[in-house]
Amino acid sequence: MVRQTEMSASFCALNEIEIVQPGTQSACKDGRITSMTFWSPERFCESDGAQQAEQLPGVAAQCITHWAKGHSRVTIELSGGLDSSIVAGLLASIPTAPFIQALTIIPESPGGDERDYARSVAGKWNFGLVETRVVPAQLDYRELLDLPLSVEPAVYGLDVLADRLSSQLADTFGATRIFSGQGGDAIFFQPHALAIAADFVQAQGLKHGLFGIVSSIALANNISIWSVLRSIFRATASFEHREIPSAIAGPVGRQAWESNRLVHPWSAACQHLPPGKRLQIAMLTHCQLFNRATRTAAHGRLVHPLLSQPIVEMCLGIPTWQLVPDRRERGLARDQFSMLLPDKVRSRRGKGEASGFYNRVINAHLPELRPLLLDGVLANAGIIAPALLDAWLTTEHLLWKDDHPTIGALISLEIWARQWGGG
């Protein structure tokens, strides 16, 4: 009998390998594999949201206390954003708080410098903060070729520079645990999605409060209230997401794109839920990627406490319009954890933006990345079309198009395929 939670993806590209989903148990008997589901996120989406919200800080504190137990020296990846700031505040305020050293990475890119926010958090709790400026040339994705073979491509951990810096700080500081704020966007529900209004109407009807919700969504998305109202009565789109668009697929890739609809089992099981909750669960499925093997994750050091099961279950039970009660991103979390946040972070609007940095990373390494992709395993196998991708791998394209997620995913897949003997 085997329980598997380390393999984070839903589908595996290796032949004859089946990934066991978190919350399930698979057993092999008489040559057959049977699975049983013990935990699924949709089961927690119909509870008392108001009561859940009030209990959230206490439950989060208990989880942090558990993760810190037995660790006298820890580090935290502190971006200065809301989620990592909440984790820092929780960690620093527990009765048996460890010695804390924080790391903030400053990418050389407009919108990427969040050090003032990180400083305000470190200053509030009086712990150390290492500020490290990085430039695009320092991040070389080809370093993934030197890392141990893994069962899945490096999506989380693709930024090998950040992974190395965090691991080195922990080693230098003697930390036995590394904390992150990953998962907060999903559980606290970061997007001002139009689906929030549909969730409210399905649960409450056309009651008082709808206009305020519609107005805040319209303002946040810079659209009219009529667009939001129309979305309530329209069929919702699929939450299936693919980083690699069919526009650059080769013949083999295009056939797979068109014939297979990739839907995570969690998403398949939640079709009866309102659209906002389905979106939250879809975001939660992505968080499984954070469990893959990285330098920071070695020896069990890296933890993502916001993805602790009690916190996840509690946030799933809170309606989306309560998680996002107004124009503020993750407004409920800002209110419930206000005592842990410096004013600078609590009143902040928006998030840091590092997309330009990663586009510049690809541009800085184009001489090496072009042959890696255009003459690589994926191209030779017909999964991608080199002639179509060629125009993407130019300085001009990268200057105007924010395609680093797609190109980064291709790099990860290419390196992974080569490691498994594909080329």
N, C-alpha and C positions, 0 to 999 in steps of 0.2 A: 504494500500500500504506500503510495507516494503523495505527498502534498508539495506543490511547487508554487512559490510566489516570487522567485527571482526573475523568471523569464517574463518580461513585461508586455511583450507584444501579444496581439490576438492571433496573428497568422505568422507562420514560419516559412522562410524561403528555402529551408533545407528539406530535402526529400525524406519522407518517412519519419518526420519529427512533428509531434503534436504538442502544442504549448498548453499546459494546464493553467487555467485562469485563476487568479486570486479568488478565494472564497469557494473554491471547488476542491474536491478530492477525487482522484482517479485510482482505480484498482485494476490490476491485471490478474485475471484468473481464467484458466483453461484457454489461454491464447486470445482472450478477448479483453478489451479495455472498457470499463464502465465508469461513468462519472456521476458524482452527486454534488449538487450545489447547496452550500451551507449559508452563503452570504451573497446578497446581490443588492446594489444601491437603491433600486426602485422600491424596495420594501420599507424604506425609511422616509419616503417622500410624502406621507400623509399623516402627520402628527401635529401637535399643538405648537405652531411656530412661535407664538408669543412667549410661551413658557420656555421653549428651547433657547430663544435669544437671551433671556435673563440668566440662564445657567451657563452660557457659553464661556465667559471668562473663567469661571471656577473649574469647568471641565478642562479647558486649555491649560490652566495652571497645574492641574493634577497630571496631565500628560507630560508637560515639560519637566515636572519634578521626577517623574518616572524615567525619562530619557537621560536626565542629568545624574541620576543616582549612581554613586560609585565612581564618578568622574570629577576629579578636583581641578582639572585644567581643561578648558574647552576653547574652541575657536568658533566664530560665526561668520558666514559670508553675508556681509551687511551692505546691501546696495544703497540704502537710504530710502527705499520704497516702503510702502505700508506693511507688507507681509513680513519682511525680514526685521522691520522695526518692532512689530508686535512680538515676534519670537525673541528678539533681544530683550525687550521689556519684561516678558514672562520669565526668561532665564535669569535676568539680573535681580528679579524681585522675589524669587522663591526663598524660603527660610534658609536653606542650605546651598545658597548660590555658589557656584565654583568661580575660580579665577577665569576671567573672560578676556580673550584677545580677538578683536574683529579685523576683518579685511574688507576694504572697498577697492574695487578696480575701476580705474578712470580711463575709459577708452578715448582715444584722440578722435573725437567726432562731435559735431554739434548735437546738443541734447543728451550726451552721454555722461557728462560730469555731474554726479550726484553727491559729491563729497560734502557739501554744506549740510545736506540732510543727514548723511551718515555721522558727521561731526556732532550734530545736535543730539542724536541718539546716544553716542558714546559719552558726550558731555553730561547728559541727564543721568546716566547710570555710572559714570566715572570708571569706565574701563578703557583699555588701550585700543587704538585704531591705527592700523597700517594702511596707508594710502599708496597705491601702486598705479602709476600711469603706464599705459600700454599703447603701442603704435601698431598699425596694421601689419608691418613687415615681421613682427615678432610672432604672429600666429600662423603657423604652417600646418595645415590639415594633414599633410603627408606624414606627420609624426604618428598618426594612427597606425601606420604600417608596422611600427616598432612595438606596438602594444600587444598584449596577449590576445590570442584568438578568442572571440566571443560568439555566442550563439545568435546574436542579432547585431545589426549595424549600429554604429555610434550616432544616435540622434541626440540624446542627452549625453554630454561629454564630448561633443564635436569640438567645442572650444577647448582644445587641449591646453592652451596657455592658461586660462582661468583655472582649469582643473589642476595644473601643475603648481600654480602659485598658491592655491588654497592648501594643497597637500604639503607643500614646502613650509608654509607658515605653521601648520599644525605640527610638523616634525620639529621645527625650530623652537616652538613654544612648549613642546612636550605634551601637546593636547591628545587626549585619548578619545575625544568625540568632536565632530564637526557638525555644526547646526546650519541649516539653511531655511529660507522662507518659501521654498518651492511648494506649490499646491494652493497657495492663497487665492490666486485668480479664480480657481475652480470652486473652492468651497465657499469663499466669500462672494463669489459671482461678480467678477470685474466688469463684464460688458453691459452697456446700456442697451440691451437687446429689445427689439420691438416685441418679442415674444412675452416680455414681462406684462404688457398690457393685456395680452390674450390670457395669460395665467390668471390675472385678477378677475376678468370678466367670467371665465369659466368657473371660478370658485365663488365669487361674490355677486355676479350679475352687474347690471348697470347701476351701481350704487355710488353714494357719495365717496369721494376719494379717487375715482377713476380719472377725473379731469386733471388732478395734480400729477398723477402717474404719467398720463399721456403727455402733459406739458413738459415734464422733466426729461422724458425720453426724446421728445421732439427737439428740445434745446440741446441736449447732449449730442444728438446726431445731426444737428443743423438741417432738420427737415420740418415740414409742416405738421400740425397736429392731425390734419386730415389723412396724411400718409400713415401715421401711427394707427388711427382709427380704422382705416381700410385693412391694415395688416391683421387686425383682430379677427376678421371674418374670412380671411384668405386661407387656403390650404397651406400648411407649413412645409418648407423645403426639407429635403433630407439633410441630416447632419453628417453624412459621409464626407470625408475629407481626404484628399490625396495631394501630397506635396508635389508630385511630378505630374504635370498636366499632359493630357493626351496630345497636345499640340507638338510636343517634341518626342513622341513615342515612335519607336521603330515598328516594323510589322508584327513582331512577337509581342512587344509591349502593348500595341494598340489592340490586338486581339484579346489580351488579358484584361485591358481596361474596359473593353466593351462587353465582355462576357461575364466578368465577375464583379459583383457588387459587394465591396468590402464593408461589412457592418460588424462592429464589435458586438459580442454576445450581450454585454450590458445594454447597449443601445437597442438591440433587437428585443430585449425583454421589457423595455419601458415605453412601448408605443402607446400605451393607454394613458400615459401621464400628459399633463399640459406641456406645450412646446418649450417653455422656459426651463422647466425641470429636465426635459429631455436634453436640452442644450447643456445644462449643468452636468449631467451624467456623461455626455459626450466629452466635455472638458475633463472630467475626472478620469475617463479612460486614457486620455493623453498622459496623465500624471503617472501612469504605470511605467512610463519610459524612464522616470527618475530613479528606478531601481537597478539600472544596468551597471555593469562593472566599470568603474573609473578609478583613477589614482586615489581620489578622496574617499571612495567607498571601500578601499582595501581594508581588510581586518574589521569590517563592520563599523568604521568610524563615522561615516556620514549618515545623518538622520534628517528627515524632513518632518518635523513634529506636527505641522499643520495638517498632515495627512494621517495622523493618528486616527484609528478607527472610531473612537468616541466622538472626536471633533467632526469627522466626516459625516457620521450618522446624524449628529445634531444639526449640522448645516443643511443636510439634505431635507430635513424636516421643516426648515424655515422657508416659507413661500418666497419666490423671487422678488416680489414687490416689497417685501420687508427687508430682504438683503440689500436691495437698491431702492431705498425709500424716497430719494430725491436726486438732484443732479450730481451729487458727489459719488465718485467711484467707491464701491464697497462701503456705502454709507453706514450700514448697520455695524460693520466691524469697526469703523472709526468711532462710533458712539460707544459700543460695548467695551472697547479697549482704550478709551480716551485717556484714562488715568496712567497708562503705560507709555503714551506717545508725547513727544515734544510738540509744542504748538505748530512748529514749522512743518512737521510731517503730517499731523492731524488735519491741518487746513490745506494741505497740498492738493492741487487738482492735476490729474493726469499722472503719467509714469515717465520714467526716463526713456530715452530713445537711442538705441544703439544700432539700428538698421544700417545707417550710413557707414558705421565702422566696419560691419561685416561685408558690405559691398566693397569697401576699400581693401579689405583683407584679400578677397578674391582677386581684385584688380592687381594688387601688389605681387601676387603669385601666378598671374596668367601664363607666363612662359612655361611653368611646370604643370599647371592645372589643365591647360588646353590639351596637350598630348595625353595626359592621364585620362581624360574623359572622351576625347574624340577618337582615340586609338585604343580604348580600353575594353574590358570584358563586356560591359553593358552594350557598347556599340557593336562589337563583333557578334554578340548574341542576338542582335536585332531588337533589344529591349528599348533602346533610345536611338534616335536618328541623328547621326553626327552632323549632317548637312543642316538640319534645323537648329541644333544646339549651337552650331558655330557662331551664329550672329549674336547669341546671348553672351558668349565668352569674349567680349570686346570691351574696351574702356568706355566707348560711347554708350553702349547699352547699360553698363553698370552705373554710369553717371546719372541716367534718367529713370531706370527701372529698378525697383526694389525686389530683385529676384534672388537674393542670397538664400532664402529658405529652400527654394527649389534646387539651386546649384549646390548648396551645402548638402542637401539630402542625396543628390547624385554622387557627390564626392564620397560621402559615407558609404553608400551602397557599392560604389566601385572598389573602394579599399577593402571592404568586407568580402566582396566576391574574390578579389585577388588573394586575400588571406586564406580563403577556403580552397585555393588551388585553381581558381578560375582563369588565371593568367599570370 
